[in-house]
Amino acid sequence: MSAAQLTARRTGPLRGVVRAPGDKSISHRALILGALATGVTEIEGLLEGDDVRRTAAAMAAFGAGVERLGPSEQGGGRWRIEGRGGFAEPADVVDCGNAGTGVRLIMGAAAGFAVSATFTGDQSLRGRPMNRVLKPLGQMGATWICREGGRLPLTLRGGGLKHVAYTLPEPSAQVKSAVLLAGLHADGGAEVIEPEATRDHTERMLKGFGAEIEVIETGAGARRIVLPGGQRLRGTRIRVPGDPSSAAFPLVAALITPGSEVTVRGMLLNPSRIGLLDTLGEMGADLSVTNVRDEGGETVADITARHSELEGVETPPERAPSMIDEYPILAVAAAFARGKTTMRGIGEMRVKESDRIALMAAGLAACGIGVEEEPEAMTVVGAERGNHPVAGGATVVTHGDHRIAMSHLVLGLASEAPVRVDEPGMIATSFPGFVDLMRGLGADIGEEAPATA
Ligand code: S3P
């Protein structure tokens, strides 16, 4: 991690056409399913951020052949995974770094086999709740020993699993996926009931690997997912679409920076991931969606954002799963909107890489923006329309959270005074080329040594 800090300064219009990096959720899953399968999986456009690299290393530790073939034409990498149809016991501790998705999905996959594996991660990941995954895996028959409160490091012992029908207490695609991956090797499989729909990449990809899986819509966004047990996955080819959670940064930067027009090509348009586009549309954002196409079972499109006069809105709780990682950057858009924006039902933000409600509230307040924080909601008080109404001029504490860092850098591009973030090295967990991509659009983001006391 670099010791340097990054500072974003008010910039002229942002212009250009870029590609978002590969989707993080899909990249993790491609590696894990490739390792669980029998035969070769080739992945095009894998995100090569730190989180996904950790998952690649973990899959090698569980016995899969993992090879980087070279760079991918669409950005990211071309990778070849040779799955052995099962996991072997890792010889050492599996360190998932900063990646909640990585560790939770891998624990689910590993639980299906009679192996013991010890998992750890960085300081942020060691503070995050693993009970949400351990509970259903325990009902299936996995055992573990862990730190207080279900924290990492923990040692999981799998194998001999039995069927579970598990209703998700919180809307979490990670928990759903962990249960489904464990269910592949459980006697009788597994069933997950989700009262609110969450991202469905695991279900789609399992089908792509030849698994039998039934998704039943049970009304009001709820679903029952039924996976028979004893299934064998077959290696396949995967093309990773652009990550909407990363595309959100250049798109919102264009919306708040006068004179801007930015196009992000090849962005994933899966309905379970695009709550931010709906919300920005309601705020009056000038967004156009073109070149909609199917790529390997997912819909992708090119999205163009032009500078817009935004209006505050209220986002309903039921939209939260489809934009849970985008609230930090929505809060930045809201700071430049007229009137208040209230985001409801966002309690899950508190257990991400950081307590994102608390950190966004603190960062925005430090930049002169009114914020009201509640346990499960946040209100951002936008300025009246005017020329660059947001003060900026702060050094923002990110607690090593990549999305908190990128959000505040975007804010700094349109605020009166520069905005600096600490620990920008963490941006590489999800968006390794962020600074270069933003500079290519015209953003003034500079690197400097941290001030000494
Ligand atoms: C993810 C699910 C979400 C999201 C995370 C990626 C996934 O987490 O915040 O960045 O790939 O399944 P939860 O499952 O905790 O909601």
Residues whose N, C-alpha, C, O or C-beta is under 5 A from the ligand:
A	BS01	S3P	S25 T101 P171 S172 A173 Q174 V175 I324 D325
